[in-house]
Amino acid sequence: MAYVIAVCGSGGKTTLCKDLAARYASENKKVCITTTTNMWFDRDVRNNLCRGEHYEPGMVYYAGNIDEIKKKLKPLREEDYKKLCDIFDCVIIEADGSRAMPMKIPNVGEPIIPDNVNEIIIVVGMESIDRKIGYICHRFNEFYGKDNFLSDNKIEPDTIVTEKLIDDFVNHYYYKPLSDKFSNVKFSIFKNDYAKNFVGAMLASPFKVCLALCASGFSKRFGNENKLLAKIPLKKVILGDRYDEKMFSKDEATQKFLNKEIMIYQLMIEKLLATRDSVLEKILKESSLNHLRIDIAVVTQYDEIINDEVYRDKVTMIKNDRAELGLSSSIKIAVKKYKDFNAIMFINADLPNLEEDELTRFLYYSIMNNNKMASMFTDIPKNPAYFEKEYFGEILKIDGDKGPRELLDNNIKDLYRYYIDPNQLFEIDTKEDLDKYCRGEFHELK
């Protein structure tokens, strides 16, 4: 009879299932991974799907019913699961789903764990720390206003996640109810931290990343002006909606400084400069390795940007002479210029509400996680997006006024999804949008 491990929770279950399977296989055991919910039908599953009744020790197999349309591995029938436990030495079950979010509140009947389980591992993503819970916790919005634990602890959508909050969540929603139900089962909690898991592997050799700011748009909806050259009051940039005249001295020098303005593209360059410095500092602090290089490139058709005396020595300015071909032209130029780099992050130049802290976390976790592509995510993949070198060839096939959205959609099982407040990705397309941004009218949870 198999030793059965159920993996539940959020933030890295599939990767942990595969790591556990490889560990048991290295002990010359016959190992099978299956699911009681849904699991991506990826290359590993397709190449090692259970067929027949003879299975080799030291190998990892997969079992389940195949949904070819959704590319998912679905649960076995109960009788087939019992046969599986008779054949294999170890069965590892992905017993929960979380839409790739790092935290989750389970619904009634979740996770789905069979009665013959020997060990339960609860997974939670540590990337959720310092972020608003409403955007990184699966099913939070379904339970908010209806759940006593949330209301008793005054947990709101904009509550910032701490490690204590993670511990409280895991204990209340997973450990306590499951340990009451499975009293004789071994329990463990796996706090998935990309930095600790991957920093050595990812950066053992030089790793080069380009942050490519796409600034070649024609601003057709912005009237007769170039929106990228539109100006934003510096006081808005510094404090956003928290700005209050009473917070500052009335002296002439202070007021003159606060009344200065910065262009939209300049603001985005400043955000990228700060992001680069923060990520380099964070990785160097957490590791003795010093092999990460981050370059910033601005791809633009505009001479005003190319010749900016403040920034042309801080970033690489690249002229786009084929801007009429659309956004794809900027993307291709960046890929060709940085073809020898390990990864490129693309970001549009009209996202002034995107906070530096969010950009920093996105870039950091994009580099650190085991996926090869990443994007900011609401209900669909959004820009900014990050791609490692193996996707550069596919990016060069993109045409027209579109980014790599189709590539992200077609490879969503390989995508690291960085869930974010949609308001962070507010785009400036019209003068009304700019006024709306400066007034902060969109700063509310949807």
C-alpha positions in Angstrom: 0.0 0.0 0.0 1.3 3.4 -1.0 2.5 6.1 1.4 0.1 9.0 0.5 1.0 12.7 0.7 -1.6 15.4 0.1 -0.3 18.9 -0.8 -2.7 21.7 -0.2 -2.8 25.5 0.3 -1.3 27.9 -2.2 1.8 29.4 -3.7 3.9 26.6 -5.2 2.0 23.3 -4.7 2.9 21.8 -8.1 6.6 22.5 -7.8 6.6 21.0 -4.3 4.8 17.9 -5.6 7.4 17.4 -8.2 10.3 18.0 -5.8 8.9 15.5 -3.3 8.3 12.9 -6.1 11.9 13.3 -7.3 13.2 12.8 -3.7 11.2 9.5 -3.3 12.2 8.3 -6.7 15.9 8.8 -5.8 15.3 6.2 -3.1 14.4 3.7 -5.9 10.7 3.9 -5.1 7.8 3.8 -7.6 6.2 7.2 -7.4 3.0 8.7 -8.9 1.6 12.3 -8.8 -2.1 12.7 -9.1 -4.7 15.3 -8.2 -8.1 15.6 -6.6 -8.8 19.0 -8.2 -7.1 20.2 -11.4 -3.4 20.1 -12.4 -1.7 21.5 -15.5 -1.3 19.0 -18.2 2.3 20.0 -19.0 5.2 18.2 -20.7 6.1 16.2 -17.6 2.6 14.9 -17.3 2.3 14.1 -21.0 5.6 12.2 -21.2 5.1 10.2 -18.0 1.4 9.5 -17.9 0.4 6.2 -16.4 -0.2 3.6 -19.1 -0.6 -0.2 -18.5 0.3 -1.8 -15.2 4.1 -2.1 -15.1 6.1 0.8 -13.6 9.8 1.1 -12.9 11.2 1.9 -9.5 13.1 5.3 -9.5 10.7 6.9 -11.9 7.9 9.5 -11.4 4.6 8.9 -13.2 1.3 10.9 -13.4 -2.2 9.7 -13.2 -5.6 11.4 -13.9 -8.2 12.0 -16.5 -7.1 14.3 -19.3 -9.0 17.4 -20.3 -7.3 18.3 -23.6 -9.4 21.4 -24.2 -8.4 23.1 -20.9 -5.0 21.3 -20.8 -5.7 20.0 -17.3 -5.2 16.7 -15.5 -8.5 16.0 -13.6 -9.2 13.6 -10.7 -9.3 9.8 -11.0 -12.4 7.7 -10.3 -12.3 6.4 -6.7 -11.7 2.8 -7.9 -8.8 3.9 -10.1 -7.3 5.8 -7.2 -7.4 2.7 -5.0 -5.6 0.7 -7.7 -3.0 3.4 -7.9 -2.3 3.0 -4.2 -1.8 -0.7 -4.6 0.7 -0.3 -7.5 2.9 2.5 -6.3 5.2 2.9 -3.2 4.4 6.6 -2.9 1.4 8.7 -4.2 1.6 12.5 -4.1 -1.7 14.3 -4.4 -2.1 18.0 -5.4 -5.3 18.4 -3.3 -6.1 22.1 -3.7 -6.3 24.9 -6.2 -5.5 28.6 -5.7 -5.2 30.2 -9.2 -1.5 30.6 -8.6 -2.1 33.0 -5.8 0.2 32.9 -2.8 -2.6 32.7 -0.2 -6.0 31.1 -0.1 -9.2 30.8 1.9 -10.6 27.3 1.2 -14.2 26.9 0.2 -16.6 24.3 1.7 -15.2 20.9 0.9 -11.7 22.1 0.2 -9.0 20.8 0.2 -10.1 17.4 -1.2 -8.0 14.8 0.7 -8.6 11.0 0.6 -9.1 9.1 3.9 -6.0 7.0 3.4 -3.6 10.0 3.5 -0.4 9.5 5.6 1.0 13.0 5.4 -0.5 16.5 4.7 1.7 19.5 3.7 0.2 23.0 3.8 1.9 25.4 1.4 1.8 29.2 1.6 3.7 31.8 -0.5 5.9 34.1 1.4 5.8 36.5 -1.5 2.5 37.7 -0.1 4.3 39.6 2.7 4.0 43.4 2.6 1.2 43.2 0.0 -2.5 43.9 0.2 -4.4 40.8 1.0 -7.4 41.6 -1.2 -5.3 41.1 -4.4 -3.1 38.1 -3.5 -5.5 35.8 -1.5 -7.7 33.4 -3.5 -11.4 33.7 -2.6 -10.8 36.6 -0.2 -13.4 38.7 -1.9 -15.9 35.9 -1.8 -15.6 35.6 2.0 -15.1 39.2 2.9 -18.1 40.5 4.8 -19.3 36.9 5.4 -16.5 35.3 7.4 -16.3 35.8 11.2 -12.5 35.2 11.3 -11.9 38.1 8.9 -14.4 40.5 10.7 -13.2 39.5 14.2 -9.6 40.3 13.3 -10.5 43.4 11.3 -8.9 42.0 8.1 -9.9 44.3 5.2 -9.0 44.1 1.5 -6.2 46.6 2.0 -4.7 44.9 5.1 -1.0 44.4 4.6 0.1 40.8 4.9 2.6 39.9 7.6 4.2 36.6 8.6 2.0 36.5 11.7 -1.1 37.0 9.5 0.1 34.1 7.3 0.5 31.9 10.3 -2.9 32.8 11.7 -4.5 32.1 8.3 -2.8 28.7 7.9 -3.8 27.7 11.4 -7.4 28.9 11.2 -8.3 27.8 7.6 -6.1 24.7 7.2 -4.2 23.3 10.1 -6.9 23.3 12.8 -9.8 21.9 10.7 -7.6 19.3 9.0 -5.9 18.2 12.2 -9.3 17.7 13.8 -10.4 15.6 10.8 -7.1 13.6 10.3 -5.9 13.2 13.9 -3.3 10.5 13.1 -1.7 12.1 10.1 1.7 13.8 9.9 1.4 17.5 9.3 3.9 20.1 8.1 3.7 23.7 6.8 5.9 24.7 3.8 6.5 28.4 3.6 7.5 28.9 0.0 10.2 31.6 -0.3 11.6 32.0 -3.8 14.6 33.9 -2.6 15.8 31.0 -0.3 14.8 28.3 -2.8 16.3 29.7 -6.0 18.8 32.5 -5.5 21.8 30.2 -5.5 20.6 28.2 -8.5 19.5 31.3 -10.6 22.5 33.4 -9.9 25.4 31.0 -9.6 26.6 32.4 -13.0 26.2 35.9 -14.5 22.5 36.8 -15.0 21.7 39.8 -17.1 18.3 41.5 -17.2 17.1 44.4 -19.4 14.3 46.7 -18.2 12.9 48.0 -21.5 10.6 51.0 -21.4 8.4 51.2 -24.5 8.0 54.9 -25.3 7.1 55.0 -29.0 3.4 55.4 -29.0 1.6 58.0 -31.2 -0.7 59.3 -28.4 -3.6 59.4 -30.9 -6.2 59.8 -28.1 -4.3 62.6 -26.4 -5.2 65.3 -28.8 -2.4 67.1 -30.6 0.2 66.6 -27.9 2.5 63.7 -27.0 1.2 62.2 -23.8 4.6 61.0 -22.8 5.8 64.6 -22.6 2.7 65.6 -20.5 3.7 67.0 -17.1 2.7 65.8 -13.6 3.1 68.0 -10.4 6.0 66.8 -8.3 3.9 67.0 -5.2 1.6 64.4 -6.7 4.5 62.1 -7.4 6.0 62.4 -3.9 2.9 61.8 -1.8 0.0 61.0 -4.1 -3.4 61.4 -2.4 -1.7 61.9 0.9 -0.5 65.4 -0.1 -1.5 68.1 2.2 -0.2 71.7 2.1 0.0 71.8 5.9 2.7 69.2 5.8 5.3 71.6 4.3 6.9 74.8 5.1 5.5 77.9 3.3 9.0 79.2 2.5 9.7 80.1 -1.1 12.3 77.4 -1.8 10.0 74.5 -0.5 7.0 75.8 -2.5 9.1 76.2 -5.6 10.3 72.6 -5.4 6.8 71.3 -4.8 5.5 73.2 -7.8 8.0 71.6 -10.2 6.7 69.2 -12.8 8.0 65.9 -14.2 7.1 64.4 -17.6 5.3 61.0 -17.7 8.2 59.2 -19.4 10.7 60.8 -16.9 8.6 59.5 -14.0 8.7 56.0 -15.5 12.5 56.2 -15.9 12.8 57.2 -12.3 10.7 54.3 -11.2 12.9 51.9 -13.2 16.1 53.4 -11.8 14.7 52.9 -8.3 13.5 49.4 -9.0 16.9 48.4 -10.4 18.8 49.7 -7.3 16.3 48.1 -4.9 16.5 44.7 -6.6 20.3 44.7 -6.7 20.5 45.7 -3.1 17.9 43.1 -2.0 19.7 40.2 -3.8 23.1 41.3 -2.7 21.8 41.5 0.9 20.3 38.0 0.8 23.2 36.3 -1.0 26.9 36.5 -1.2 26.5 36.3 -5.0 27.1 39.4 -7.0 26.4 38.2 -10.6 23.2 40.1 -11.4 23.3 42.9 -13.9 20.3 45.1 -14.7 20.3 47.5 -17.6 17.6 50.0 -18.4 16.7 50.8 -22.0 14.2 53.4 -23.4 13.0 52.6 -26.9 11.4 55.7 -28.5 10.8 57.5 -31.7 10.9 60.9 -30.1 14.1 63.0 -30.2 12.9 65.0 -27.1 13.3 61.8 -25.1 16.5 60.5 -26.9 18.2 63.9 -26.1 17.0 64.3 -22.5 20.1 65.7 -20.8 19.1 64.4 -17.4 18.5 60.7 -18.4 20.5 60.0 -21.5 23.6 59.2 -19.4 21.6 57.1 -16.9 19.9 54.8 -19.3 20.4 53.5 -22.8 18.3 55.5 -25.4 17.4 53.5 -28.5 15.8 55.1 -31.5 12.8 53.4 -33.0 12.5 54.4 -36.7 9.7 52.0 -37.3 7.2 53.2 -34.7 4.4 53.1 -37.3 4.5 49.3 -37.1 3.1 49.5 -33.5 4.2 48.3 -30.1 5.8 45.2 -31.5 8.5 47.3 -33.1 9.7 48.6 -29.7 9.7 45.1 -28.3 11.6 43.6 -31.2 14.2 46.4 -31.1 14.8 45.6 -27.4 15.1 41.9 -28.0 17.6 42.3 -30.8 19.7 44.8 -28.8 19.7 42.6 -25.7 19.7 39.1 -27.4 22.7 38.0 -25.3 20.9 38.9 -22.0 19.1 36.2 -19.9 15.8 38.1 -19.6 13.9 41.3 -20.6 11.1 43.0 -18.7 8.9 45.1 -21.0 6.9 48.0 -19.5 4.8 50.7 -21.2 5.7 54.3 -20.5 2.1 55.4 -19.6 1.7 53.7 -16.2 2.4 56.5 -13.7 0.3 55.0 -10.9 2.4 51.8 -10.8 4.3 52.0 -7.5 8.0 51.4 -7.2 7.5 48.9 -4.5 5.3 46.8 -6.7 7.7 47.0 -9.6 10.5 46.0 -7.3 8.7 42.9 -6.0 7.5 42.0 -9.5 11.1 42.1 -10.9 12.5 40.4 -7.9 10.1 37.5 -7.9 10.2 37.2 -11.7 14.0 36.6 -11.4 13.8 34.4 -8.4 10.9 32.0 -9.2 11.3 28.9 -11.3 9.1 30.0 -14.2 10.6 31.5 -17.4 8.0 34.2 -18.0 6.0 36.5 -15.7 3.4 39.2 -15.9 1.4 41.5 -13.7 -2.0 39.9 -13.4 -5.6 40.9 -12.7 -8.0 38.6 -14.3 -5.7 38.3 -17.4 -2.0 38.8 -18.0 -1.0 42.5 -18.2 2.0 44.7 -18.9 4.7 44.8 -17.4 5.8 41.4 -18.6 9.1 39.5 -18.1 10.6 36.9 -20.5 13.7 34.8 -20.2 15.8 34.1 -23.2 14.1 30.9 -24.4 11.1 33.0 -25.4 13.0 35.7 -27.4 12.5 33.8 -30.7 8.7 33.8 -30.2 8.7 37.5 -29.3 10.4 38.3 -32.6 7.4 36.8 -34.4 5.0 39.3 -32.9 3.6 41.9 -35.4 1.4 45.0 -35.3 0.4 47.2 -32.5 0.3 44.6 -29.8 2.6 43.3 -27.1 3.3 39.7 -26.1 -0.2 39.2 -24.7 -0.9 36.2 -27.0 2.4 34.6 -26.0 1.4 35.0 -22.3 -2.1 33.5 -22.9 -0.7 30.5 -24.8 1.8 29.7 -22.1 -0.2 30.5 -19.0 0.9 27.2 -17.3 4.5 28.5 -17.5 3.6 32.0 -16.3 4.4 33.4 -12.9 1.3 35.6 -12.1 1.9 38.6 -10.0 -1.6 39.6 -8.8 -2.0 43.3 -8.4 -4.6 46.0 -7.8 -6.0 46.9 -11.3 -5.7 50.6 -10.4 -1.9 50.2 -10.3 -2.1 49.6 -14.0 -4.1 52.7 -14.9 -3.0 53.8 -18.3 -2.9 57.5 -19.4 -4.5 57.5 -22.9 -6.4 60.8 -22.8 -6.1 64.2 -21.1 -9.1 63.2 -19.0 -7.1 60.2 -17.8 -4.2 62.5 -16.8 -6.6 64.7 -14.9 -8.1 61.6 -13.2 -4.7 60.4 -12.2 -3.7 63.8 -10.7 -7.0 63.9 -8.8 -6.5 60.3 -7.6 -10.1 59.4 -8.4 -9.4 55.7 -9.1 -7.7 54.9 -5.8 -10.4 52.6 -4.4 -10.8 48.9 -4.4 -13.0 47.4 -7.1 
